[in-house]
Amino acid sequence: MGSSRDSLLIAGESNPAALIDDISRGDQSALGELYDSTSRIVFGLILRIVTDRATAEEVLLDVYTQVWRQASSYDPSRGAPLAWLTTIARSRAIDRVRAGKHDQRKESLDSVGEVKAATADPEQATVISERQELVRKALDTLSREQREVIELAYYSGLSHSEIALKLGQPLGTVKTRTRLGMIKLRDMLRPVLEGQV
């Protein structure tokens, strides 16, 4: 049944395997196209594993950062592009869940008898807060139209077709706004993306 999911990708303008090949040669627009055509499925998988929308959004960013860095390691003979992406997503999501459980376990042992709120330590909270502020500032640099389509896709999980219908805009316009906005966001957030392992 994996072929039905891959057919969703092929319904777009480009072949996902060709996009991954282009990404491996440093083509940022190919990454944007791959993100546009696959992120909804990938985000849904991540959200089912981590169950927290904000965490799922962070993991989604991690997944496409890893795709950017490791596109040259993709081997079509070992599976379809969507299978490769979902394997990365599943691994990242499970790692995040395990890291969270490890942190909670460590915190509860350190504070036996105390009832504490499940909050990040001050250092981690500062890093998270700084990243959120960078993302907010980056979003503020986008045009209203670009920000609107990205927020509908990213936060509401709508497809390009659903966004076009909701906004009463041509599908091509929605795709172009999304792609240009994502390229601008990637450029602005490059220091954050490059700082991730």
Secondary structure, 3 states (H helix, E strand, C coil): CHHHHHHHHHCCCCCHHHHHHHHHCCCHHHHHHHHHHHHHHHHHHHHHHHCCHHHHHHHHHHHHHHHHHHHHHCCHHHCCHHHHHHHHHHHHHHHHHHHHHHHHHHHHHHCCCCCCCCCCCHHHHHHHHHHHHHHHHHHHHCCHHHHHHHHHHHCCCCCHHHHHHHHCCCHHHHHHHHHHHHHHHHHHHHHHHHCCC
